[in-house]
Amino acid sequence: MSDFVKASQVFVDNPSKSREEVLQLLSEQAVALGMAEDAATVRAAYDAREDMGATGMQDGFAIPHAKADAIKEAGVIVVKLQEPVEWPSFDDKPVDVVISLLVPDGEAGTTHIKLLSNVAVMLMREEFRDAMRATDDAEKIAAIINDGLDA
């Protein structure tokens, strides 16, 4: 998975002002990046998951994820926000780093679980969180995540 996340999938200094704007951005970028066929279907999948419970973790990180037939290939999109936004989270703090997972419906029990597990483990490590916060270089952010997925 060493090149699973590419710099083109990392958006830094993003001006989105709400969770809804971030989810819309993610849905549109999934199509623009060739990961999905229909932004509205992807957005509906994000919304359905958000309705099930918090995807905001701790320390300003969130892991929204979408599973849908419109998603053609599993992928990750990262958004670093200019300012934190309100997002239901385990520590009730706003979110400023979003690591989104996109998974085809047919891979929901395999790829999805593996990605979610790996990202959750990465977020438990202070050095990962610090490294993600220390740079706005899309190449470096992609490398940090890829290294974590390879570990």
N, C-alpha and C positions, 0 to 999 in steps of 0.2 A: 504493500500500500504506500510505498515511499513517495509516490507522486499523486496520491489520491486527491489531495487538495491542491489546486493551482492558484497562483496569484490572482488570476482573473475571477476567482470565486471569493475574494476578500475585498470588502468595501470598508475603507477607513474614513474617519472624520465625517460620518454620515449625519445629515441634519434632521433625520426623522424625529418627530416630537411625541410619538405615542407608540404603544405596542401595536396598534392597528396599522399605523404607517409602516412599521418595520415588517409586519407580516405581509403587507401588500408589496413592499419592495422585494422581499424574499420570493414571493409568488411570481412576480414579473421577471426577476433575474433568473429564476429556475428555467423559464421559457427562453429568455435571451441567451442563456448559457447552453441551451440544448439539452438540459436535464429533463424537461417536461414539455408537454404539448399544449397545455391549457392552464393559464394563470388562475382562472376562476375556480377550476377544480382543485388546484393546489391550495388556493386560499381557503376553500371550504374544508379541506383536510386539516390545514393548520387550525382553523377555527374550531373544528370538531375536537381536536386534541386539546386545545386550550380550554374548552368547556369541561373537559374531564378532570382538570386540576392543574396546579401550577407547573409551568415549565421553567420558571425562574428558580435558579438554584440558590447560591449564596454569593456574597461578595461582589454583586453586580453582574453575574453571569447568568445567561438563560440558554436553554437548549430546546427551542421549539422544534417539533418534528412533524413531518407530513408523510403519510402513506396513501398512495392513490394509484389507480390505473394510468392516469395521465402522466405519471412520473416514469420516464423511460429508463433512467439509470440512477443508481444510488449515488448520492453526492452530499457534499457539505458546502454551505455558504456561510461566511463569517462577516458580521457587521460590527464595526466599532463605532459607537455613536459619539457625536460632539458633546452631548449632554445626556445624563442618565434619564430614563423614562420610567414611569410607573409601570410595574409588571408584577403580577402576583408571584411571590417568591417565598422560599422557605424561611428567609430571615427578614421578610417584609421590607427589604431595601430595594431601591430602584436599580434598573439594569442598564449597563452601558456596553457590554460585550455579549454578542449573540452568536452562538455556534449552532446553526440550523442543520438538521439532518433531513434529507429527502430520500425516500425509499419507494421503489415500485411495490404495488400491492402484493404481488406474488412473492416478495422477499421479506414480508413483514415479520416472519418468525425467525429469520436467519440473519440477514445483513443488518436489519434494523436493530435487533437485540445486540449484536456485536458492536455496531457503531455507538449505540447509546451507552452501553457498558464501558467501552473504551473512553469515550468523552467524559463520562461521569467520574471514572478513575482519574483521568488527567486533572479534572477540576478539583479533586481532593488534594492535589499536590501544590503546595505554595509556590514552588519554583516554576511550575507551569503557569499559574495565574500571574505571577510577577513578570515572567517573560512575555506573556500576552499583553500586559499593560505597558511594558517598557518600549514597545515599538509600534510605529504606524506604517512600517514597511510591509507591504502585502506579501512579498517574497519570503520575508522572515517569518511572518505569521503563518503562512502556508507550511513552511518548513517545521515550525514548532509543533503544529498539529500533526503533520505527517510523522515526525519523530515519535510523538506520543502514540499514534496509531500503530506504529511499528514495534513499540516497546512490548 
